[in-house]
């Protein structure tokens, strides 16, 4: 399987979460969610992060761009669901390390996972407020020492990817950036209702709940124009 170029960003044409998990189980690395916003506003830094790792289509815009490239079987893989699918598949055979969120949130996340996935091996965790170089170095050393099979980092992009890149250099594993997924999982933030998700308009629900997002999402008009004129067919 090879990466497919979407403007300046590259992603893999995974057809399902199972397809992705099968690949990453054999090719350790960082899973990076790719959506219309990342394709539209890529920078040399974000391109380096995405293109050097394992990008997957996390948004309907990225999926439509893949379809224009001829990969009609590509499906949307929501990152906020993927990490739980990874746990469900491997919690009896792999070890996990969690980073991110406030202390209250990470504590609740660990407790809830231990209840839902009895026997899960969480070898370490910490909140996402890494304020000094010493704290960052200590965390990376902890990863090297404990050697978890899977590491989830919920800190937002590109901060989480840069941290995972440093971790990957000292210990090969499956890494995934989660943004605010721990907050959603523990009920501190509400995800869009299922109907909105199923109809690929989750972005509209988030805009309705957070009108200030209009400054970011207004630029997506340009992306949908690209789709309309068949930019990704070229």
C-alpha positions as CSV (number, residue, x, y, z in Angstrom):
1,X,0.0,0.0,0.0
2,X,1.3,3.4,-0.9
3,X,0.5,7.0,0.1
4,X,-1.8,9.0,-2.2
5,X,-1.1,12.7,-2.7
6,X,-4.0,15.1,-2.0
7,X,-2.7,18.5,-2.9
8,X,0.5,18.6,-0.8
9,X,-0.6,16.1,1.8
10,X,-0.3,12.4,1.5
11,X,-2.6,9.7,3.0
12,X,-3.2,6.0,2.7
13,X,-6.3,4.7,1.0
14,X,-7.6,2.6,3.8
15,X,-11.0,1.1,3.2
16,X,-11.9,0.5,6.8
17,X,-10.6,0.8,10.4
18,X,-9.8,-3.0,10.2
19,X,-7.8,-2.3,7.1
20,X,-5.9,0.4,8.9
21,X,-5.3,-1.7,12.0
22,X,-4.0,-4.6,10.0
23,X,-1.5,-2.3,8.3
24,X,-0.3,-0.5,11.4
25,X,0.1,-3.7,13.3
26,X,2.8,-4.6,10.8
27,X,4.2,-1.1,10.2
28,X,4.7,0.7,13.5
29,X,4.4,4.5,13.3
30,X,2.2,7.5,14.0
31,X,-1.4,7.6,12.9
32,X,-2.3,11.1,11.7
33,X,-5.9,12.2,10.9
34,X,-6.3,13.9,7.6
35,X,-9.2,16.1,6.8
36,X,-10.1,19.0,4.5
37,X,-8.7,21.6,6.8
38,X,-5.3,19.9,6.9
39,X,-5.2,19.5,3.2
40,X,-6.3,23.1,2.6
41,X,-4.0,24.7,5.1
42,X,-0.9,22.5,5.0
43,X,2.4,24.0,5.8
44,X,5.9,22.6,5.4
45,X,5.8,21.5,9.0
46,X,2.5,19.8,8.9
47,X,3.3,18.2,5.5
48,X,6.4,16.8,7.0
49,X,4.5,15.3,9.9
50,X,1.7,13.8,7.8
51,X,3.7,12.6,4.8
52,X,6.4,11.0,7.0
53,X,3.9,9.0,9.0
54,X,0.6,7.1,8.5
55,X,-2.1,9.6,7.3
56,X,-5.7,8.3,7.2
57,X,-9.0,10.0,6.0
58,X,-10.7,11.3,9.1
59,X,-13.0,13.7,7.3
60,X,-15.5,13.4,4.4
61,X,-13.6,16.0,2.5
62,X,-10.5,13.8,2.5
63,X,-12.6,10.8,1.5
64,X,-14.1,12.7,-1.5
65,X,-10.7,13.8,-2.6
66,X,-9.6,10.1,-2.5
67,X,-12.6,9.1,-4.6
68,X,-11.6,11.7,-7.2
69,X,-8.2,10.1,-7.3
70,X,-9.9,6.8,-8.2
71,X,-9.9,5.1,-4.8
72,X,-13.7,4.6,-4.6
73,X,-13.5,2.2,-1.7
74,X,-11.9,4.6,0.8
75,X,-14.0,5.2,3.8
76,X,-14.0,7.8,6.6
77,X,-12.3,6.6,9.7
78,X,-13.1,8.8,12.7
79,X,-10.1,9.2,15.0
80,X,-12.3,9.6,18.0
81,X,-13.7,6.1,17.3
82,X,-10.5,4.5,16.0
83,X,-8.6,4.6,19.2
84,X,-11.4,2.7,21.0
85,X,-11.5,0.1,18.1
86,X,-7.7,-0.3,18.6
87,X,-8.2,-0.9,22.3
88,X,-11.1,-3.3,21.7
89,X,-9.0,-5.3,19.2
90,X,-5.8,-5.5,21.3
91,X,-6.6,-4.9,24.9
92,X,-5.9,-8.6,25.8
93,X,-2.6,-8.8,24.0
94,X,-1.0,-5.3,23.9
95,X,0.1,-2.7,26.5
96,X,-1.0,0.9,26.5
97,X,0.2,4.4,27.5
98,X,-2.0,7.4,27.6
99,X,-1.0,11.1,27.5
100,X,-3.3,14.1,27.4
101,X,-6.1,16.2,29.0
102,X,-6.4,17.6,32.4
103,X,-5.5,15.4,35.4
104,X,-9.2,14.9,36.1
105,X,-9.8,13.8,32.5
106,X,-6.9,11.4,32.2
107,X,-7.8,9.8,35.6
108,X,-11.5,9.3,34.5
109,X,-10.3,8.0,31.1
110,X,-8.1,5.3,32.7
111,X,-10.8,4.3,35.2
112,X,-13.5,4.0,32.5
113,X,-11.2,2.0,30.2
114,X,-10.4,-0.4,33.1
115,X,-14.1,-0.9,33.6
116,X,-15.0,-1.4,30.0
117,X,-12.0,-3.5,29.0
118,X,-11.4,-5.8,31.9
119,X,-7.7,-6.7,32.2
120,X,-6.5,-3.9,30.0
121,X,-2.7,-3.3,30.6
122,X,-2.2,0.5,30.9
123,X,1.4,0.7,31.8
124,X,1.5,4.5,32.3
125,X,-0.4,7.7,31.9
126,X,0.0,11.5,32.5
127,X,-1.9,14.7,31.8
128,X,-1.2,16.8,28.7
129,X,0.2,19.8,30.5
130,X,3.9,19.4,29.8
131,X,5.4,22.7,30.8
132,X,9.1,22.1,30.9
133,X,11.8,20.4,28.8
134,X,12.5,18.2,31.9
135,X,8.9,17.0,32.0
136,X,9.0,16.2,28.3
137,X,12.3,14.4,28.6
138,X,11.0,12.4,31.6
139,X,8.0,11.3,29.6
140,X,10.0,10.2,26.6
141,X,12.3,8.3,28.9
142,X,9.3,6.6,30.5
143,X,8.1,5.5,27.0
144,X,11.6,4.1,26.3
145,X,11.7,2.3,29.7
146,X,8.2,0.8,29.7
147,X,8.0,0.0,26.0
148,X,4.2,0.2,25.5
149,X,2.8,-1.4,22.3
150,X,0.3,1.5,21.8
151,X,0.6,5.1,22.8
152,X,-2.3,7.6,22.6
153,X,-1.5,11.3,22.9
154,X,-4.4,13.8,23.2
155,X,-2.9,17.3,23.0
156,X,-4.0,18.7,19.6
157,X,-2.1,19.1,16.4
158,X,0.8,19.6,15.6
159,X,1.9,19.5,19.2
160,X,0.9,15.9,19.7
161,X,2.5,14.7,16.5
162,X,5.8,16.4,17.3
163,X,5.8,14.8,20.7
164,X,5.0,11.4,19.2
165,X,7.8,11.9,16.7
166,X,10.3,12.2,19.6
167,X,8.8,9.1,21.3
168,X,9.0,7.1,18.1
169,X,12.7,7.8,17.8
170,X,13.3,6.0,21.1
171,X,10.7,3.3,20.9
172,X,8.8,1.9,17.9
173,X,5.1,1.4,18.6
174,X,1.6,2.2,17.4
175,X,1.0,5.9,18.1
176,X,-2.2,7.9,17.6
177,X,-2.9,11.6,18.2
178,X,-6.4,12.1,19.6
179,X,-7.0,15.8,20.0
180,X,-9.9,16.1,22.5
181,X,-11.0,12.5,22.4
182,X,-10.5,11.9,26.1
183,X,-12.8,14.8,26.9
184,X,-15.5,13.2,24.6
185,X,-15.0,9.7,26.0
186,X,-15.4,10.9,29.6
187,X,-18.4,13.2,28.8
188,X,-16.7,16.5,29.4
189,X,-17.3,17.4,25.7
190,X,-20.4,16.3,23.7
191,X,-19.8,14.8,20.3
192,X,-22.4,15.5,17.6
193,X,-25.5,13.2,17.7
194,X,-25.3,10.0,15.6
195,X,-27.6,11.4,12.8
196,X,-25.2,14.3,12.2
197,X,-22.2,11.9,12.2
198,X,-23.9,9.4,9.9
199,X,-24.8,12.1,7.3
200,X,-21.3,13.5,7.3
201,X,-22.3,16.9,8.6
202,X,-20.7,16.7,12.0
203,X,-18.8,19.9,11.2
204,X,-22.1,21.7,10.9
205,X,-23.2,20.6,14.3
206,X,-19.8,21.7,15.8
207,X,-20.3,25.1,14.1
208,X,-23.8,25.4,15.6
209,X,-22.5,24.6,19.1
210,X,-19.4,26.8,18.6
211,X,-20.2,29.7,16.3
212,X,-16.6,31.1,16.7
213,X,-15.4,28.2,14.5
214,X,-16.8,30.1,11.5
215,X,-13.5,31.8,11.1
216,X,-11.9,28.4,10.5
217,X,-14.7,26.7,8.6
218,X,-15.4,29.5,6.1
219,X,-12.2,28.6,4.4
220,X,-13.7,25.1,3.6
221,X,-15.7,26.7,0.9
222,X,-12.5,26.8,-1.1
223,X,-12.0,23.1,-0.5
224,X,-15.5,22.2,-1.7
225,X,-14.8,24.3,-4.8
226,X,-11.8,22.2,-5.4
227,X,-13.9,19.1,-5.3
228,X,-16.5,20.7,-7.6
229,X,-13.9,21.5,-10.3
230,X,-12.3,18.1,-9.9
231,X,-8.9,19.4,-8.7
232,X,-8.0,16.0,-7.2
233,X,-8.5,14.2,-10.5
234,X,-5.4,15.9,-11.8
